[in-house]
Each structure stands twice: as C-alpha cells, then as structure tokens.
Amino acid sequence: MALARPVPESFPALRAWQRKAMVEYLRRRSPDFLAVATPGAGKTTFALRIAAELLADGSVDAVTVVAPTEHLKLQWAQAASRVGIELDAMFRNADVHTSADFHGAVVTYAQVGMAPQVHLRRTLTRKTLVILDEIHHAGDSRSWGDGVKAAFEPAVRRLMLTGTPFRSDENPIPFVSYERVGEVQRSRADSVYGYADALADGVVRPVIFLAYSGETRWRTSAGDELAVRLGEPLTQDLIAHAWRTALDPKGDWMPQVLRAADARLQVLRAGGIPDAGGLIIASDQQTARAYAKLIETISGEKATVVLSDDTGASAKIAEFAGSQQRWMVAVRMVSEGVDIPRLAVGVYATSASTPLYFAQAIGRFVRARRPGETASVFVPSVPTLLGLASEMELERDHVLGGPKTKDGLDDELLERAQQSEKASGELTKSFEALSATAELDQVIFDGATFGLPAQAGTPEEEDFLGLPGLLSADQVSALLTKRQAEQAAAVRRNRAEQTPAQREPVARDMSATERRIHLRRQLNALVAAHHHRTNLPHGKIHAELRSKCGGPPSAQATIEQLEERIATIQSF
C-alpha cells in the first residue's frame, strides 16, 4: 500500500511570519529558498508545512532533512510524524535506499560528508525536497560543504533554514546566494524574521542578562602573581586569564554566580513558571562535572550532565525536557537546535565568544510557551560578551571578502582553541588560578544597560534576582528603569547622610593592595555612573581618562594614577 501523502489543511495554524514566508515560497517556486528566523520562532513547523504542500501537489515525492546532530535527527522525525510526514531517523549510509514506510530520511551533515554518493543516488531516484537545517554548518569543513553540494545539487527543491546566518570564517555556504555590497559579498535571505520582530510579536521571551565582575588573581608560569578586576578594559591576554580564573570551579566566582542563578530560578518557579529549568554551559567535560557538583551542593538536587561524547545524550536531554528537574550542565550538546522550552535560566560558563556560538547558546532560552515568560542569563562581565548581549536584536549576514580585524582574529583563534580540549588544557598550564570573587556588575536588556552601582561598586543584587517571572518586554524595560532610578536615589541619600570620613575610608587602615582595589572599584562606579548619564561605552570612558591622565589600564595603574583619574572623572 502506498504511503499516504500529508494533508496540509490539517496542520495547526501558522504564525504570521510563517504564512508570509510560505506565500513567498509558493509564489517563487524557485529551487532554492533561504529562511532566516530567530531561534524559537518555529523554523521546523514552517519547513514541514512546505514539505506537506509539495508532497500533496506532487511537486516532490520524497523529503531529505539534513541536521547538525544525531539528537536533532530524532527531533525532526518526531515533529514530522505528528503532521503525517514519516521520516527515517535511523537511516545509515550503508542502507543505500530509504524504506517504503517513509516519505524520506533525516541525516546529519557529517553523514553526508562521509558518503555523498549514497545521498546523491537517493536524490536522483525520486523528486526530492532537501531541507538543510542550520545551513551554516555546511561550511564547517570542506568535506561537509563539498558533500552537501555533490549530494543535493540535482534536488528539485532545497529549503535552507538558519537562526544564525553568519560564520566566523569565509567558507562559502552551499546553495546560499551572495550579493556584492561594496568590497564584500553578503548572504541574501529570501525570508527574514529576527529576534526584535519575534520579541515584538510575543513569539520569543525577553532575555535579561546579568553580568558579573569581580576581583581575579592568578600566578603566571614565571611565578608572578597578577590581580585584575574582570570587566575592566584590559589587554586580550589579561581578559583571557581573568575570564578563565573566574570560571575555575575551585574559586569563589562560580559558586557565587551559581547561587545567584539558583535563587533566580526559585523566583521564577514560585512566580508563574513552576517547571522552569536552568542550564549551565561549560567549556569542557572536567569543568562540567565540577559545576554539576557545585550546583548540587547549592540547590540540594542532582543535576543532569550531558557531555559531547555521551552515547546517551539524546535520551538525557529528552528526559530532562519532560521532567521537573532544576538543572542541566552541558558541553556543546545543547548549543543549537535542541528544544527544551522550559529552560528559563542560563549560566554562560564558557570562554567561547564568537557571535555564532553566543547566539546559538542564548537561543536555548528564548522559546516562548505562554505570554509573559522571561529568561535570565548570567554571563561574565567581559567586553565581548557584553557587546553580544547588547546586540541581540541585530540581524547579521554571512560576509565573504571582508577585512580581518584584530578582534575578529583573536575571537576566531580563541574559538578554535575551545574546539579542542587538548588546546584548552595547554592554555590553562600557562597559569594557575588562585582566587576570584563575583559581584553583579550590570544588567542588560534590549540593548540598554541597567543597575547604577551603589556604594560598594555594584547594583543591589536582590533587586534584580527578584524580578517577577511573568512580564512582557515593555514591563521588563519599565521595571528595570524603575529599579535603576530607585538605586540611584538611594545612593544619593546615603552619600548625603555620610560624613567625609565615611565617604572615603582612611588610607592608613588599608594595605597598598586593598587601597588599589578600593580605588579601582570607586573608579568603576564613577565610570558606570557617567555611562548612565551619557550612554558612552565603559571602555570609551576609560580610554578618555587614560588619554587625559596617561598611564596603563586601571588594572596596572598605580594608586596615584587611579586617584588622578577619579579626580578627573569627577570634574566631567
């Protein structure tokens, strides 16, 4: 008996962007179509509706879905089956042909790259629609890109999907159209639905970023001890070492941040999201296990740990998604595409910093289930991450032929290092983390920074950890603005009530190290206050002070230089 064709009319109602994109697709009837939609917007539903339309009218006889991971193969097959499209998620290259029980198969990019001729034969056998999920992965390696091109060039239709249509390299993405803009070529999408649009439509959750700074100390391979404040303008090397020191599970930074994240999760669970879950994204397997022990101690509940080479990873993710368990710790496994809608709190405990990785990671928290749900993501106060958090709403294209900036090169090299645990291990051997403390530095929402530092140099943490869980985007912005104004007023009242001696601790009561730390905190507080008045970036304000006063970054500045900068910014 022939396999029944799906009935498009039986599909659930489409969202506005999905209907618009489908009309555009059916109007064009062109072989290639690139749909860019923010994570959580419903790319899978859109693609399956297109597949159902083409199968129903006989435009295609078979469907092949290419996904980034084995876990996503199962998700695709399950989603397709719910709407009457049967896809074989267990297809292997040795099978050669798809069983007659299925409309097609789901495979991975790696699978296609290993044996493109197998998939070419399948494509030539029947009129095929190929759905390329997260198409930017086709540029991950030459073999993947070449394999995808060779296997699916004869397909009658190719539907390409991505939530992040950009890469850190210049490997062209197969079947994507590029158009010249000035000296570079930019990818061109046929349908675009960005995070800002989805947020306005209530399709995705508002994401509140809580950035934590703090004092970090480490010992170099030469035996020298260095102490800097995470979040200050520093050289790339100092930022990298301070960042890794903060993420050390043996220090105080991670336990403090995890306690804050668990407190936020409890607020969300008590305030309207009873099944809210948390995800800690780790750099490697060793630290992932250490973080799991920390969060178990803090929360009193065992965490699910998902590792990149764990054969049961898909089952663990599925079990966590359907449970009431509070925390999951993962390495790379849930950076993209994995659907756990109840995730509402994240801890970005990795030093990966490319826009692609960051967007994929944050995409795990934005899926909206009901009006008012918000997400909170805890991040280290590092300029790169703060910039990415502030640019969530920006739409990016894949660019070929652009000039390579120094920052872009550093970022790319860092990402390559993180792809290899061996490389990561070699980097950590060059220094020994000694200590790190965590303090809430700033809160970022919709590109704006909130949280005027109080006298201790930090916002009142409880004011932000206790934000209600059910809020619209406008309500989040209004409430953060109100909290910031209240804290600023409290700082002014407290300062007016203090005597001069109370405002400035006596220097003789402090060691030189304590004095420098105090002055750096005071300078950072003044810089943050100036930022809120002028909206100038923190780094630009620090740079202007160095230009006027001279000297190195504040982490290396002397007591005299710090005092001069404090006097200068107070005169602004």
C-alpha positions as CSV (number, residue, x, y, z in Angstrom):
1,M,0.0,0.0,0.0
2,A,1.3,3.4,-1.0
3,L,2.4,5.7,1.8
4,A,-0.3,8.4,2.4
5,R,0.5,11.9,1.5
6,P,0.2,14.5,4.3
7,V,-2.8,16.9,4.3
8,P,-1.6,20.5,4.7
9,E,-5.1,21.7,5.8
10,S,-4.7,19.5,9.0
11,F,-1.7,21.5,10.1
12,P,-2.0,23.8,13.1
13,A,-2.4,27.5,12.3
14,L,0.8,29.2,11.2
15,R,2.3,32.3,12.7
16,A,2.2,35.5,10.7
17,W,5.8,35.3,9.6
18,Q,5.4,31.6,8.7
19,R,2.4,32.4,6.5
20,K,4.2,35.3,4.8
21,A,7.3,33.2,4.1
22,M,5.1,30.3,2.8
23,V,3.3,32.6,0.4
24,E,6.6,33.9,-0.8
25,Y,8.0,30.4,-1.2
26,L,5.0,29.1,-3.2
27,R,4.9,32.3,-5.3
28,R,8.5,31.9,-6.4
29,R,8.6,28.2,-7.0
30,S,12.4,28.5,-7.3
31,P,14.8,25.6,-6.5
32,D,16.5,27.4,-3.6
33,F,15.0,29.3,-0.7
34,L,16.8,30.6,2.5
35,A,14.6,31.3,5.5
36,V,16.3,33.1,8.4
37,A,14.4,33.0,11.7
38,T,15.5,33.6,15.2
39,P,15.8,30.5,17.5
40,G,12.4,29.6,18.9
41,A,10.4,31.2,16.0
42,G,9.2,27.9,14.5
43,K,11.5,27.1,11.6
44,T,10.7,23.4,11.8
45,T,7.0,23.9,11.6
46,F,7.4,26.2,8.6
47,A,9.6,23.7,6.8
48,L,7.3,20.8,7.4
49,R,4.3,22.8,6.1
50,I,6.3,23.5,2.9
51,A,7.1,19.8,2.7
52,A,3.5,18.9,3.1
53,E,2.4,21.3,0.4
54,L,4.9,19.9,-2.1
55,L,4.2,16.3,-1.3
56,A,0.5,16.9,-1.6
57,D,0.6,18.5,-5.0
58,G,3.1,16.1,-6.4
59,S,6.0,18.6,-6.8
60,V,8.2,16.2,-4.8
61,D,8.0,12.5,-4.0
62,A,10.5,12.5,-1.1
63,V,12.0,14.6,1.6
64,T,15.5,14.6,3.0
65,V,16.3,16.6,6.1
66,V,19.9,17.4,6.9
67,A,20.5,18.3,10.6
68,P,23.6,19.2,12.6
69,T,23.4,16.4,15.2
70,E,22.1,12.9,15.9
71,H,19.8,14.3,18.6
72,L,18.2,16.7,16.2
73,K,17.5,13.9,13.8
74,L,15.2,12.4,16.3
75,Q,13.5,15.8,17.0
76,W,12.9,16.3,13.3
77,A,11.4,12.8,12.8
78,Q,9.1,13.2,15.8
79,A,7.9,16.6,14.7
80,A,7.3,15.4,11.1
81,S,5.4,12.3,12.3
82,R,3.0,14.5,14.2
83,V,1.9,16.1,11.0
84,G,1.7,13.0,8.9
85,I,5.2,13.0,7.3
86,E,7.2,9.9,8.2
87,L,11.0,10.4,8.1
88,D,13.6,7.7,8.9
89,A,15.8,9.0,11.6
90,M,17.8,5.7,11.7
91,F,18.9,5.8,8.1
92,R,22.6,4.9,7.7
93,N,24.9,5.3,4.7
94,A,25.1,1.5,4.4
95,D,21.3,1.3,3.8
96,V,21.6,2.9,0.3
97,H,17.8,3.2,-0.1
98,T,15.0,4.5,2.2
99,S,12.3,2.1,3.2
100,A,8.9,2.4,1.5
101,D,7.5,3.0,5.0
102,F,8.9,6.5,5.0
103,H,8.5,9.7,3.0
104,G,12.2,10.2,3.3
105,A,15.0,10.4,5.9
106,V,16.8,12.6,8.3
107,V,20.6,12.6,8.1
108,T,23.5,14.7,9.5
109,Y,26.0,16.9,7.7
110,A,28.7,14.6,8.8
111,Q,26.9,11.6,7.4
112,V,26.5,13.3,4.0
113,G,30.2,14.4,4.1
114,M,31.3,10.8,4.6
115,A,29.4,9.3,1.7
116,P,27.9,12.0,-0.6
117,Q,27.4,9.4,-3.4
118,V,24.9,7.5,-1.3
119,H,22.7,10.6,-0.9
120,L,23.2,11.6,-4.5
121,R,21.7,8.2,-5.6
122,R,18.8,8.8,-3.3
123,T,18.3,12.3,-4.6
124,L,18.3,11.1,-8.2
125,T,15.9,8.2,-7.6
126,R,12.9,10.4,-6.7
127,K,12.0,14.1,-7.0
128,T,13.4,15.3,-3.7
129,L,12.9,18.3,-1.4
130,V,16.0,18.7,0.7
131,I,15.6,20.7,4.0
132,L,19.0,21.9,5.2
133,D,18.6,22.8,8.8
134,E,21.1,25.3,10.2
135,I,22.7,25.5,6.8
136,H,25.7,27.4,8.0
137,H,27.0,24.1,9.3
138,A,27.6,23.1,5.6
139,G,30.6,25.4,5.8
140,D,32.1,23.8,8.9
141,S,34.6,21.8,6.8
142,R,35.5,21.4,3.2
143,S,34.2,17.8,3.1
144,W,30.8,18.8,4.6
145,G,30.3,21.6,2.1
146,D,31.5,19.7,-0.9
147,G,29.5,16.7,0.2
148,V,26.3,18.6,0.6
149,K,26.8,20.3,-2.8
150,A,27.5,17.0,-4.6
151,A,24.7,15.1,-2.9
152,F,21.9,17.6,-3.4
153,E,22.7,19.6,-6.5
154,P,20.2,17.5,-8.5
155,A,17.3,18.0,-6.0
156,V,14.3,19.7,-7.4
157,R,13.9,21.8,-4.3
158,R,16.2,22.9,-1.5
159,L,14.9,24.8,1.6
160,M,17.6,26.2,3.8
161,L,17.0,27.2,7.4
162,T,19.1,29.0,9.9
163,G,18.7,31.1,13.0
164,T,22.3,32.4,12.8
165,P,23.2,33.0,9.1
166,F,26.7,34.0,9.7
167,R,30.1,32.4,10.3
168,S,33.4,33.4,11.8
169,D,35.2,32.2,8.7
170,E,34.9,32.8,4.9
171,N,33.9,29.3,3.9
172,P,31.0,29.8,1.4
173,I,27.8,28.1,2.3
174,P,26.5,25.8,-0.4
175,F,23.3,26.9,-2.2
176,V,23.3,30.3,-0.4
177,S,23.1,33.3,-2.7
178,Y,25.6,36.1,-2.1
179,E,25.4,39.7,-3.5
180,R,28.2,42.2,-3.7
181,V,27.9,45.2,-1.3
182,G,30.9,47.4,-1.7
183,E,34.1,45.4,-1.4
184,V,32.4,42.3,0.2
185,Q,29.8,39.8,-0.6
186,R,26.9,39.3,1.8
187,S,24.5,36.3,2.1
188,R,21.0,37.1,0.8
189,A,18.0,35.6,2.6
190,D,14.5,35.1,1.0
191,S,12.7,35.5,4.3
192,V,14.0,37.1,7.5
193,Y,12.3,37.1,10.9
194,G,14.7,38.5,13.5
195,Y,14.7,38.4,17.3
196,A,13.4,42.0,17.6
197,D,10.4,41.1,15.4
198,A,9.8,37.9,17.3
199,L,10.0,39.7,20.6
200,A,7.5,42.4,19.5
201,D,5.1,39.6,18.4
202,G,5.5,37.7,21.7
203,V,6.9,34.7,19.8
204,V,10.1,34.7,21.9
205,R,10.9,35.5,25.5
206,P,12.6,38.7,26.7
207,V,16.2,37.8,27.8
208,I,17.6,39.6,30.8
209,F,21.5,39.4,31.0
210,L,23.0,39.7,34.5
211,A,26.8,40.4,34.1
212,Y,29.1,39.6,37.0
213,S,32.5,41.1,37.5
214,G,34.9,40.6,40.5
215,E,38.5,40.5,41.6
216,T,40.6,37.7,40.0
217,R,44.1,36.5,40.9
218,W,46.4,34.1,39.2
219,R,50.0,33.0,39.1
220,T,51.9,33.0,35.8
221,S,54.2,30.3,34.6
222,A,57.1,32.6,35.7
223,G,55.8,32.7,39.2
224,D,54.4,36.2,39.1
225,E,51.0,36.9,40.8
226,L,48.6,39.2,39.0
227,A,45.3,40.6,40.2
228,V,42.8,42.4,38.0
229,R,39.1,43.1,38.1
230,L,37.0,41.2,35.5
231,G,35.2,43.7,33.3
232,E,37.8,46.5,33.3
233,P,39.5,47.5,30.0
234,L,42.4,45.1,29.7
235,T,44.6,43.5,27.1
236,Q,43.4,40.4,25.3
237,D,45.8,38.2,27.3
238,L,44.7,39.7,30.7
239,I,41.0,39.3,29.7
240,A,41.5,35.7,28.8
241,H,43.3,34.8,32.0
242,A,40.9,36.8,34.2
243,W,38.0,35.1,32.5
244,R,39.4,31.6,32.9
245,T,40.2,32.4,36.5
246,A,36.6,33.4,37.2
247,L,35.3,30.2,35.6
248,D,37.6,28.0,37.7
249,P,35.2,25.7,39.8
250,K,37.7,25.8,42.7
251,G,37.4,29.6,43.1
252,D,34.6,31.7,44.6
253,W,33.3,33.3,41.4
254,M,31.4,30.3,40.1
255,P,29.8,29.3,43.4
256,Q,28.6,32.9,43.9
257,V,27.1,33.1,40.4
258,L,25.5,29.7,40.7
259,R,23.9,30.7,44.0
260,A,22.5,33.8,42.3
261,A,21.3,31.8,39.3
262,D,19.6,29.2,41.5
263,A,18.0,32.0,43.5
264,R,16.6,33.5,40.3
265,L,15.4,30.0,39.2
266,Q,13.5,29.7,42.5
267,V,11.8,33.1,42.0
268,L,10.7,32.1,38.5
269,R,9.3,28.7,39.8
270,A,7.4,30.4,42.6
271,G,6.2,33.3,40.4
272,G,4.4,31.7,37.4
273,I,6.8,29.2,35.7
274,P,6.6,26.2,38.0
275,D,8.6,23.9,35.7
276,A,11.4,26.4,34.9
277,G,14.7,24.8,34.3
278,G,18.3,26.0,34.3
279,L,21.3,25.3,32.0
280,I,25.0,25.7,32.7
281,I,27.1,25.8,29.6
282,A,30.6,24.6,30.3
283,S,33.8,24.8,28.3
284,D,34.9,21.1,28.8
285,Q,33.9,17.9,30.4
286,Q,36.1,18.2,33.5
287,T,34.6,21.6,34.5
288,A,31.1,20.4,33.6
289,R,31.3,17.7,36.1
290,A,32.7,20.1,38.7
291,Y,29.9,22.6,38.1
292,A,27.4,19.8,38.5
293,K,28.8,19.0,42.0
294,L,28.6,22.7,42.9
295,I,25.0,23.2,41.8
296,E,24.0,20.0,43.5
297,T,25.5,21.4,46.8
298,I,23.8,24.8,46.3
299,S,20.4,23.5,45.1
300,G,20.2,20.3,47.1
301,E,19.2,18.5,43.9
302,K,21.4,16.4,41.5
303,A,21.9,17.9,38.0
304,T,21.8,16.2,34.7
305,V,25.2,16.2,33.0
306,V,25.3,16.0,29.2
307,L,28.7,15.5,27.6
308,S,29.7,15.7,23.9
309,D,30.8,12.0,23.7
310,D,28.0,10.6,25.8
311,T,26.1,7.9,23.9
312,G,23.0,8.5,25.9
313,A,23.0,12.3,25.4
314,S,19.8,12.4,23.4
315,A,17.9,10.4,26.0
316,K,19.2,12.5,28.8
317,I,18.1,15.7,27.1
318,A,14.7,14.3,26.3
319,E,14.2,13.1,29.9
320,F,15.3,16.5,31.3
321,A,13.0,18.3,28.9
322,G,10.0,16.4,30.2
323,S,10.8,16.5,33.8
324,Q,10.6,19.0,36.7
325,Q,14.4,18.7,37.4
326,R,16.0,22.0,38.1
327,W,19.5,22.0,36.5
328,M,21.4,20.6,33.5
329,V,25.1,21.1,32.8
330,A,26.3,20.6,29.2
331,V,29.3,20.9,26.9
332,R,28.3,21.9,23.3
333,M,25.5,19.3,23.2
334,V,22.7,22.0,23.6
335,S,24.3,24.9,21.9
336,E,22.0,24.7,19.0
337,G,18.6,23.4,17.9
338,V,17.9,21.3,21.0
339,D,14.3,22.0,22.1
340,I,13.9,22.4,25.9
341,P,11.1,25.0,26.1
342,R,11.2,25.1,29.9
343,L,14.7,26.5,30.1
344,A,14.5,29.9,31.7
345,V,17.8,30.5,33.5
346,G,21.2,30.1,31.9
347,V,24.8,30.4,33.2
348,Y,27.2,31.1,30.3
349,A,30.3,29.5,32.0
350,T,32.4,29.1,28.8
351,S,35.1,31.2,27.2
352,A,33.7,30.7,23.7
353,S,33.0,34.2,22.4
354,T,32.1,34.1,18.7
355,P,28.8,35.7,17.7
356,L,27.7,32.4,16.2
357,Y,28.2,30.4,19.4
358,F,26.8,33.0,21.6
359,A,23.6,33.4,19.5
360,Q,23.1,29.6,19.4
361,A,23.6,29.3,23.2
362,I,21.2,32.1,24.1
363,G,18.7,30.6,21.6
364,R,18.2,27.8,24.0
365,F,16.3,30.2,26.4
366,V,14.1,32.3,24.1
367,R,11.4,29.9,23.2
368,A,8.0,31.3,24.4
369,R,5.3,29.0,25.7
370,R,2.8,31.4,27.2
371,P,2.7,35.3,27.5
372,G,4.9,36.9,30.0
373,E,7.6,34.3,30.4
374,T,11.1,35.8,30.7
375,A,14.6,34.3,30.6
376,S,17.6,35.3,32.7
377,V,21.2,34.5,31.5
378,F,24.2,35.0,33.8
379,V,27.4,36.0,32.0
380,P,31.0,37.0,32.9
381,S,31.4,40.8,32.6
382,V,33.7,40.6,29.6
383,P,33.5,43.3,26.8
384,T,33.0,40.8,24.0
385,L,30.0,39.1,25.8
386,L,28.5,42.4,26.9
387,G,28.6,43.6,23.3
388,L,26.9,40.5,22.1
389,A,24.3,40.7,24.8
390,S,23.6,44.3,23.8
391,E,23.2,43.3,20.1
392,M,20.7,40.5,20.5
393,E,18.3,42.2,18.2
394,L,20.8,42.8,15.3
395,E,20.4,40.8,12.1
396,R,23.7,39.5,10.6
397,D,24.6,38.2,7.2
398,H,27.5,35.9,6.3
399,V,30.2,38.1,4.7
400,L,32.8,37.0,2.2
401,G,35.9,39.0,1.4
402,G,35.7,41.4,4.4
403,P,38.8,42.8,6.1
404,K,40.0,40.7,9.1
405,T,40.1,42.8,12.2
406,K,42.4,42.1,15.1
407,D,39.5,41.5,17.4
408,G,37.9,39.1,14.9
409,L,41.2,37.2,14.5
410,D,41.6,36.9,18.3
411,D,38.0,35.7,18.6
412,E,38.5,33.2,15.9
413,L,41.7,31.8,17.4
414,L,40.0,31.5,20.8
415,E,37.1,29.6,19.3
416,R,39.4,27.2,17.5
417,A,41.2,26.6,20.8
418,Q,38.0,25.7,22.5
419,Q,37.1,23.1,19.9
420,S,40.0,21.0,21.2
421,E,40.2,20.0,24.9
422,K,43.9,19.5,24.4
423,A,44.4,23.1,23.3
424,S,42.3,24.3,26.2
425,G,44.4,22.2,28.6
426,E,47.6,23.6,27.2
427,L,46.4,27.2,27.7
428,T,45.5,26.6,31.4
429,K,49.0,25.2,32.0
430,S,50.4,28.7,31.4
431,F,48.9,30.0,34.6
432,E,47.4,28.9,37.9
433,A,44.1,30.3,39.1
434,L,44.3,31.5,42.7
435,S,41.1,33.2,43.6
436,A,38.1,35.1,42.2
437,T,35.1,36.9,43.7
438,A,31.8,37.7,42.0
439,E,29.8,40.9,42.1
440,L,26.8,41.9,40.0
441,D,28.2,44.5,37.6
442,Q,25.4,45.4,35.3
443,V,22.1,44.2,33.8
444,I,21.5,44.3,30.1
445,F,18.1,44.2,28.4
446,D,17.1,45.1,24.8
447,G,20.5,46.8,24.2
448,A,20.2,49.0,27.3
449,T,22.3,48.7,30.5
450,F,20.7,49.0,33.9
451,G,21.9,48.9,37.5
452,L,23.6,52.1,38.7
453,P,26.4,50.9,41.1
454,A,25.8,51.5,44.7
455,Q,28.5,52.5,47.3
456,A,30.1,49.1,47.2
457,G,30.5,49.4,43.5
458,T,27.8,47.0,42.5
459,P,24.0,47.1,41.9
460,E,21.8,45.8,44.7
461,E,21.7,42.1,43.5
462,E,18.4,41.2,45.2
463,D,16.6,43.9,43.3
464,F,17.3,42.1,40.0
465,L,17.3,38.5,41.1
466,G,13.8,39.1,42.5
467,L,12.3,40.4,39.3
468,P,8.9,38.8,38.6
469,G,9.0,35.9,36.2
470,L,5.9,36.8,34.1
471,L,6.5,40.1,32.4
472,S,6.1,41.5,28.9
473,A,9.1,43.1,27.2
474,D,7.7,46.6,27.9
475,Q,7.1,45.7,31.5
476,V,10.7,44.3,31.9
477,S,12.1,47.6,30.5
478,A,9.9,49.8,32.7
479,L,10.7,47.8,35.8
480,L,14.4,47.8,35.2
481,T,14.3,51.6,34.7
482,K,12.4,52.0,37.9
483,R,14.8,49.8,39.9
484,Q,17.8,51.8,38.5
485,A,16.2,55.1,39.5
486,E,15.4,53.8,43.0
487,Q,19.0,52.6,43.5
488,A,20.4,55.9,42.2
489,A,18.2,57.8,44.6
490,A,19.3,55.6,47.5
491,V,23.0,56.1,46.7
492,R,22.4,59.9,46.7
493,R,20.6,59.8,50.0
494,N,23.2,57.6,51.7
495,R,26.0,59.8,50.4
496,A,24.3,63.0,51.6
497,E,24.0,61.5,55.1
498,Q,27.6,60.4,55.4
499,T,30.5,62.4,56.8
500,P,33.6,63.0,54.6
501,A,35.4,60.3,56.6
502,Q,32.6,57.8,56.0
503,R,32.6,58.5,52.3
504,E,36.3,57.9,51.9
505,P,37.9,55.2,54.1
506,V,41.1,56.3,55.8
507,A,44.1,55.1,53.6
508,R,46.2,54.1,56.6
509,D,43.7,51.4,57.5
510,M,44.3,49.7,54.2
511,S,47.3,47.9,52.7
512,A,48.5,49.1,49.3
513,T,46.8,46.2,47.6
514,E,43.5,46.9,49.4
515,R,43.8,50.6,48.6
516,R,44.3,49.9,44.9
517,I,41.3,47.5,44.9
518,H,39.2,50.2,46.6
519,L,40.3,52.9,44.2
520,R,39.6,50.7,41.2
521,R,36.1,50.0,42.5
522,Q,35.5,53.7,43.1
523,L,36.7,54.5,39.6
524,N,34.5,51.8,38.0
525,A,31.5,53.1,39.9
526,L,32.1,56.6,38.6
527,V,32.6,55.3,35.1
528,A,29.4,53.4,35.3
529,A,27.5,56.5,36.6
530,H,29.0,58.5,33.7
531,H,27.9,55.8,31.3
532,H,24.3,56.1,32.5
533,R,24.4,59.9,32.1
534,T,25.9,59.9,28.6
535,N,25.3,56.4,27.2
536,L,29.0,56.3,26.3
537,P,30.6,52.7,26.5
538,H,32.6,52.0,29.6
539,G,35.7,51.2,27.5
540,K,35.5,54.6,25.8
541,I,35.2,56.5,29.1
542,H,38.2,54.6,30.5
543,A,40.2,55.3,27.3
544,E,39.4,59.0,27.6
545,L,40.6,59.1,31.1
546,R,43.9,57.4,30.1
547,S,44.3,59.9,27.3
548,K,43.9,62.8,29.7
549,C,45.9,61.4,32.6
550,G,48.3,59.0,31.0
551,G,49.3,55.6,32.3
552,P,48.4,51.9,31.7
553,P,44.9,50.3,32.1
554,S,43.5,50.7,35.6
555,A,44.4,47.1,36.4
556,Q,48.1,48.0,36.2
557,A,47.7,51.7,37.3
558,T,49.4,53.0,40.4
559,I,47.5,54.4,43.4
560,E,48.5,57.9,42.3
561,Q,47.3,57.3,38.7
562,L,44.0,55.9,40.0
563,E,43.4,58.9,42.3
564,E,44.2,61.3,39.4
565,R,41.6,59.5,37.1
566,I,39.0,59.6,39.9
567,A,39.5,63.4,40.3
568,T,39.3,63.8,36.5
569,I,36.1,62.0,36.0
570,Q,34.5,63.8,39.0
571,S,35.2,67.0,37.1
572,F,33.4,65.9,33.9
